[in-house]
Amino acid sequence: SEPFADVVLNISSSDVTEGAVNVSALTFTAADWRVPQTVTVTGQDDFQDDGDVAYNVTVAVSSGDAKYAALASQKVNLVTEDNDVARFIVHVASNETTEAGATAAFTVVLGSEPFADVVFDVSSSDETEGAVDVSALTFTAADWSVPQTVTVTGQDDFQDDGDVAYNVTVAVSSGVDDDTVQYLVQVSPQVSPRNEQDTVYASLPSQDVQLACEDDADAAGVVVSGPANVTEGGASGDILVVLASSPEAGTLVEVDLHAVDESEVMVEPRRFVFDATNWSVIQVATIDAQNDAFDDGDVGTRVVASASGDSKYDVVVSEVAVTAVDDDDESHFIVGPISQNTSEAGATGAFTVVLGSEPFADVVFDVSSSDVTEGAVNVSALTFT
């Protein structure tokens, strides 16, 4: 009905974070009291996964007209439908790590504003292959929409475990070949104990970023080095033996040493044992030239190292060349001085013959006098063996 004085209707929302009114008051006069006026209520995005929220808009009367002033307030009930989902998004920025130190990176960000701090524990399932640079990420209501970065660095395990291709995903993937060294970077959400309201984030499952580490040049091998020469009757030399890469934990690699020609050189000890703890520790064997007394000159030979005990080392053979330097004089024979002159009265003279080095076969000397009417020898030949 027509008022005796202006009627002001005060408009207010019970929760302006859910619904906001476009006007705070409507005024009706005696001239326009019949004309309807519209109030528009707009839902508000609070970025929280709080579900559909009920609220109301109150219309309260203020007027100099006593009858209108006595009217009770009226409420309009409304519901704001939620469009936020509590989740976290993992985005892979790069997907290559190597044992040479190349890194991969991914970001983590929340999908909605949390009611309490959300802490992510970040861990690698195999830190010998990939190590993360942070152990935890914390998101608050102030920074929930700002992505945070995790960097994963490939680790050199010094094992010949192959070059491995891999994919970065948010779920565990199958179908990687047997030579793959997989590791998973696990991101687990937990709500800060400071505020236990955000049960939605606390209930989220973990996500996995699947990675694999590309092997570097860790080839299975035996590294052998030694002197270029050893001399008969001279000082010993050192043969140095070490593995080129680590065997698997719990595996023993036996390295056997032998000279191709043991009549020229000998090696002791003949066996070394390596494992994952001492594979890079140099082991020392002694090499000696055999003093054979032959005039056989300098002889080249090899010291061979062969490995066994590990599937990758079973086929590994390495060697080092060495020359046995001869210490014997050149082949010759020595005739000693005559003991005395001979005489026609029958006096005899004698001399000796000896070889200068051990022969490879019997040596026969023919012995003869230049004038048998003056002096006769007692033997016609001398044989040395």
Buried (B, 14 or more C-beta within 10 A) or exposed (E): EEBEEBBBBBBBBBBEBBBBBEEEBBEBEEEEEEEEEEBEBEBBEBBBBBEEBEBBBBBBBEBEBEEBBEBEEEEBEBEBEBEBEBBBEBEBEEBBBBBEEBBBBBBBBBBBBBBBBBBBEBBBEBEBBBBBEEEEBEBBBEEBEEBBEBBBBBBBBBBBBBEBEBEBBBEEBEEBEEEBBBBBBBBBBBBBEEEEEBEBBBEBEEBBBBBBBBBBEBEBBBEBEBBEEBBBEEEBBEBEBBBBBBBBEEBEBBBEBBBBEEEBBBBEEEEBEBBBEBBEEEBEBEBBBBBBBBBBEEBEBBBBBBBEBBEBBEEBEBBBEBBBBBBBEEBEBEEEEEEEEEEEEEEEEEEEEEBEBBBEEEEEBEEEEEEEEEBEEEEEEBEEE
